[in-house]
Amino acid sequence: MSFVHTIKSNPGLKKLVHWMLIPRGQARPRVWVKWFVNPFFHQVERGSTIRWNTRMDVLPFNMFALGTGSTIEDFSTVNNGVGDVRIGKHSRVGMANVIIGPVQIGNNVILAQNIVMSGLNHSYEDINLPIHKQPVTTAPIVIEDECWIGANAVVTAGVTIGKHSVVAAGAVVTKSIPPYSIAVGNPARIIKQYDSESKTWKKVSA
């Protein structure tokens, strides 16, 4: 039995380890975890940048990876508490983004400002319990290579945005978008797709 499995299978030990990593009722890890533990578990490649005013709520029991040449701008929040967060090469996470795993972002992706993407949802079905005391569910978000997501967009759990797609500012993406598409609105709908035969972007009929 592995050390990690031993911790997970023992509720008391799991609770103690969790308290050692994160103060009770908080999401941000303790300073010693940030300084002395995370660097040995996470993959931050050379040439990448995490700005000083970024809030990194990342822990060692899930993966965080940032590829070469990628940047996470100021006032963003990254949280891998319930799922991995992986960001590819030469991608930019704009100012004040919120990324809650599980999220996978590809290479050469542009995320503008104030985008929220969360692979986490709260259960609410039991009316005898406050929602914050009920279990959470997760479904991975995947942003494929070369996408551009506009300011103030929201991407919900379980959504995949296909390669080289554009999501307009303010869009709320609740369903997956195929590659080479342009999506707008709330809920987001596809208005254009690239036609490989004519080599043009064509409008999609309603």
Summary of the structure (lengths in Angstrom):
residues: 206
radius of gyration: 18.7
end to end distance: 55.7
largest distance: 62.8
contacts: 646
relative contact order: 0.09
helix: 15%
strand: 32%
